[in-house]
């Protein structure tokens, strides 16, 4: 289906995970949503709250449900002393951003006033969980720092020269000169690093170009050779131990990185890598409506690692079936898919990517857009609005304008920018991840989201000249330039 650019205005006129529900239904624990009612109940009953923040595509989340929370002793102890909360990482992007350093699964224990008593990352076996929860009941004092803001923010939207010098040095020092990527246990394409080094390379920095090439060449090991798409990351500080889940955030990161590198460095292998990801979106994650699903599971059988399955060829895999795809049509995931496909069209010149992006865009505009320019996350949200939905739709619309000159796309992108200002601006600095939904756990700015927001607003200001976008960008930069944040 071909959609003409000049008809973009017409798009406005045209235009829970079953497994999680099943697991909750069979659970020995009466899970509740993360909302004000749960915190109110905890205060009334003098109980703690335990949050299981899981992802429907996550192997160890499935194992934790099947072993730890299915253990009768664990379940009974939780029901006696805690209000149990369960949230889906993809359905609650505000919680996902807040607790990303502790996932997945993330286990967070709160006092009724919202104090974070403990935070734990990853799988906890039944014995370990009982020991942890008993220790909390016996001594409920918080063991570490709260997720909180600095006491003072930068007075300037301009980065302090000494902080800039430190960050420039870190960019070089953190690169693995042998294997590529950052020198950390989990290897993946860090989009901000790639884009910064591409920026330096465009100014003649040959070392930066080498870093880009080394990382992107190595990261091709994470692209599924049979289905396409990119695995989330590899462990063991190399590129040979992938975690097989495919999430839209990773597809967007890699689509953008390889497409930008293909455009700037004129490398056909980077275009080919980007196309392996783009074609995966079209073959596996595109719904009949034209919009995109957000994730595919790591396991063919939930809780059983998928190494043997992913070692098979395409035909052999399909005979066995496919890992489950979450059929929610989240707005943020669609914004990422649209932006990525539009960049891929720019890199490859193939109209199928452009047309598929416009179909998804049309669906979101018809089904998820608020009248005042913002976007809903899902068909029905338990909280929100969330920053990520309007942010990534704004970026997608701005990319369409850059590709095509379609002024209606720019108008809609500008409306998204205005919605961010009206809805998510923090009183002191930065933008918050969601609208306050009344719980004691108040939304605060998150680093990654503010980086993406600042770049969107500055690009938007460049195209529109609207000072309001520049002013919000400066407000965000004051948060990011605060030394405790920047460093």
N, C-alpha and C positions, 0 to 999 in steps of 0.2 A: 504494500500500500504506500503510495507516494503522497506526501503532504507538502504542498507548496509553501514556501516561506511567507509569501504575501498573504496567505490565508491563515496566519497564526491567530489573528483576532477571533476567527471562527472557532478555534479550539475551545474557547471559553463557552461557546454555545453548544458544541458537541460533547464538548467535553464534561485466636488463642490456640495457641498450639494445642492440637488434639491430644498429643502425648502427655503434655503437662496436665491437662484437665483429667486425663485418665489416671495418671500417677496420683494426683491429689485425691481422686475419688477412692482409690484403693488404699490410701495411706492410713496408718494407725494414728496419725497426727491431724488434728483439726486446724489445718492451715488457714490463715486469714491474709487479706491484702495489707500492704503497708499503707495505712491511712490513719486519720485522726481517731476514728472509733477504736482502733486497736490500742493506741497509746492511752486513750481515756480509760479503757477497760483495765489496762495494766496498772494505772494509778489507783483505780478503785479496788482492785484485787491485790494490790501490793505485790505485783509480779514483775519480773524482767521480761524483755522481748528479745526473741532470737529471730534474726532475718536470714533465711536461706535465699541468697541471690544467685540464681542459676541461669544457665543459658540452654535453650532447647537443643542446641547442636553440640553440647559439651559432653565428652566421654565421662569425665570424672563426676560430673553432676548426676548422670544416670547411675553411676556406681554408688554415689552417696545416697540417692533415693532408695536404691535396691538393698543396700547393706546397712548403712548407719541409721537412717530414719525409719527403716523397716524393722529395726531391732526393738523388741517389746520393752526392754529396760530403758532404752534411750527415749522411746516415745512416751512411756509412763512418766519419766522424770521431767521431760519437757512439759507435758500437760499439767503436772503438779506445780511447777515453779515458773513457767514461762508462758507468754503469749506468743505462739509460733506464727511467724510471717513468712510468706513465700512470694517472691517476685521474679518475673522473667526479665532477664537482661535486655532483651530486644523490645519488650513492651514498656519498660521503664527506663528510657535513656538517661533520665536524671540520676537515678540510682547507679546505673552502669558507669557513668562518668565519675561519680563521687567515689565509688569503691573499686575502680578499675585496678588499683594496685594490690587489691586483696582477692582477685578472682583467678580462675573460676572453678568451682563455686566459691563465692565469698560468704563467710559466716560472720555476721556482725551481731553483737549482743548489746542491747540498749537498756538503760534505766528508763523509767516512765517519763522523765523530763528530757529525754533525747540524748543524754550523755552516752557516749560510745565506751562501753566497759572493755570489750575486747574486739579485735578484728583478726580474722584468720583467713589465709589463702589456701585454696585447694582442698583435696580430699582429707577428711578426718574419719578414722575408723570408729566403730562403736565404742570400744574401750576408751580411746582418746577423747571422744565426745563426752562420755560420762564423767571422766576426770575433769575436763574443762568446765563443764556445767556445774559440777559439784563445787569446784574451787570458786566459781563466781558466786554461788549461793552463800558459801562460807565467808567470802571476802569480796564484796561487790565494788571495791574501789577500782577506778579506771586504771588500766595498766600502762597506757601510753597516751600520746598526744591526740587531741580531738582533730577531726577534719575541720580546719578553721582558717580564717583569713589573717594576714599580717596585721599588726596593730596600726601600722602607718603605711600608706601607699606613696608611690613616687609623686612628686609635685609636677613632674614634666612628662610629656608624651615622647620626649626624645631620650634615647638610651644613653646612659652615662658612659663616657668614653672608656673608663676602666672596665666596666662591665662588658662593653662591646669587645674590648681587647681579649678579655677572658673567654668569652663565648667563641670568638674567632679561633682562639687557640684550641679550645675544646673540640671544635668541629674537626680539626685536623687530628688531634690526639686520640679521639674516640674511634677513629676509623681503623679497621683491621686491614693492614697493608698486604696481608697474605691471602685472606679468604674473602675480603670485602664485607661491607656492612658495618654495623656498630660492634664494638668489642663487648658484647653481652651474651648471656646464655641463649636467649631466644633470638634467632636470626630472622629478619624480615626486611622488607623495603620500608625504610623510614622516609616518608614522603617529604617532610620538611628538609631533611638533610639533602636529599636528591635535588630538590628545587633550589636550595641555596647554592649547592655546588654547580648546578647548571647556570645559575646567575653569575657565579664567579668565572666559570668557563667561558661564558659569553663575553667577559671582559678580558679574556686572554690568559686566564689562570690554567695552565696545562696540568698542574697537579690536581686541581679540582676536577678537571675532565677525566683524569685517570681514576679518581675515586668513584665517580659516577659509573664509568664503564666497568670497573672491577666489581662494584656492587650489583649492578643490573645483570651482568654476565653470570655472576654466581647465583643470583636469586632466581634465575630461570629454572633452577632445580626444584623450586616450589610450584611451578606450573604443571598441572596434571597433564601428562602426555597423551592420555586417552580421551578424557571428557573435556579437557581445557579447564580454565579457571585456575585460581591460585589458592594453595593451602594457606592457612593463617600464618604459621611460622614453623621454624625448625628448632629443636632443642639441641643440647650438647655443644653449644657454641660453634656449630657448623651448619651446613645446608642439607645434611643427609638424613635428618630425623624429623620428618614433617609431622605436624598435627593436622589431620586430614579434613577438619571442618573447613567449609568455604563460606565466609561471611562477606556481606556486601562492603563493609569497611575495607577489607583487604583487596577486594576486586577494584574498588575505587582508587585506593592508594596505588596499586600496580598499573591500572589502566592509565592513570594520570602520569605516573612516573615514566612508563615506557613510551607513551604517546609523545610527551614533551621531549624526551630524549631523542625519539625518532625524528621529530620535527627539527630540533636544533642540531643534532649531530649527523643527520642524514644517514642513519644506519637502518638497513632493511631488517636486520634481525630483531631490532627493537619494535619495529612495526609488526613483525610476525608474532612476537611475544604478546604484544597488546591485542592482536587479533585472536589469539588463543583464549584470552580472557573475555573479550567481547563476544566471541561466538558461544562461549559457555553461557553467558547471560541469555543469549537468544535461544539456545538449545534446551537449557535446563531451568532457568529461573524466570522466564517470561510467562506470565499468566495469559489466559485466553483473552482477557480484557486489554492486553497490551502493556499493563503495568508489570512490575517486577517483584518477585518474592525476595526475601532478604538473606536467607541462609539455607545451607544444606548440611546435614548432620555429618559428624566424623565417623560414625559407625553404621554399618549395614544393619546389624542387630544391636540395639541400644545396650551399652554397657560392655560390649565385646569389641576389643580393639580391631580396627579395620585394615591392619597391615596386609593380611593375605588377600583381601578383596582388592585393595588398590594396587597390588602387584600384578593383577590380571590385565589382559587386554580389554578393549572396549566391548567386544562381542561377548566375551566370557563374563564380564561384569554384568552386562544387561540381562544375561540369562539368569543370574542370581537375583536381580532386582537393583534398586538404587537406594542409597541412604536417604532418609526422609527429608523432605523439603518443607520448611515452615511456610504455610500458605497465607500468612498475614501479608497484607500489602501496606507496609509502613512507608510513610511519606519520606522520611529521611533517607531510607534505602533507595527509593525511586529517584530522589534528587541526586544521590551519588551515582546511580546507574546512568541517568541522563547526562550529567556532566562528563562522566567518563566516556560514554559512547560518542558524544559530540566531539571530544578531543580526538578520539580514535578515527572519526570521520575526517577530521582535519589532517591526521597523520597518514591515513590510508587512501583517502579520496573515494571510499566506497559508500554509496548512498544508503545501503541497508542500515548502517549504524546511525546515520542521521535520521532516517525515517522511523526507525524503531525508537529512538530517543523522543521524537515528537509524539508518537503514539502514547508512550508512557506519560509524557508531560500533559497531554490532553486529558488522560484519565485522572491524573492527580488534580488538575485544575477543576475538573467537573465534580470530583468526589471528596476532596480533602481541603479545599480552600475556604477560609473564612472571608466574609464580605469586606473586611478591613485590611486584607492583604497578607494575613498570616495563614498557617496551615495546621490542621489537625494531624495527629500521629497515625491513628488507626480509625476504623469505622466508628468505634466507641472507645474512649480513653478513660482509664480509672483515675487519672490525674492529668496535669498539664494545663495549658499548652506547654510544649517542650521547645527549647531553643533550637535543637538540631533540625527539626522539620522545616521551619521557615528559613533557617540558615542555608541548608543544602538545596532547597528549592530556589532560593535567591541566587545561589551560585550557579545552578543549572540554567536559570533564565538569563543570567548575565553572560554565560558561556554561549548560549544561543545567539544573543545579540552580537557578541564578538565575532561569531562565525558568519552571521548572516546579515547583520545590520537591521534586523527586525526591531523597529522602535516599540512595538507593543510588548515584546519580551523585556526591553529595558524598563518600560513603565512598570511592569509587574515585578521586576527585580527591585526597583526603587521602592515600591509599595512594601515588599518584604523587608527592606532595610528600615523603613519607617516603623513597621510592626515590631522589629527587634528593639528599636529605641523606646517605643511606647510600653512594651511588655516585659522586657528582660533586663533593662538597664539597672545595674546595682547602684544604690544611693552613693557609694563612695568611689568605686572604680570597677570597670569591667562589666560583663553581662553574666547573669545567672543562668543555670541550666534549665530552669522551669519556673512556672508561677507557683508561689507558695500555696500548698494545699492544706495548710492548717496544722500539720504535725509539728512537734518540737524540733524536728530535724529540718532546719531551714535551708532552702537552696542557696548555694554560694557559687561564685565564679569558679570555673575549672580551666586549667591551663590550656589543654589542647583545643577546647571549644573556643576560647578567647583568641588563640592564634588564628584559627580559621575565620573567626568573625572579623578580626582586624583586617585581614587580607581581603576579605569580601568587601568590607566597607570602603577601604582605600581604593580598590578597583572600581567600585560603584561611584565613588566621588570623582574619580578620573573621567568617567564617562558622562556623568550627569552634571557635575559642578555644584551639586546641592550641598551647601555648607553643613546641613544637619547630619549628613553621612560622615563628613570629616570630623565633626564635633564628637560623634559617638565613637569613631575610630580612635580619637585622642583619649577619650574616656577609657576605652579598652586598653590602649597602650600604657596608660598610667598604671593599670593593674599589672600588665606584663613586664613593664620596666622596673617594677619594685624589685630590688636586689634579691630578696628571699624567694621571689617567684622566678625571676630571670635566671638565677643561678641554681 
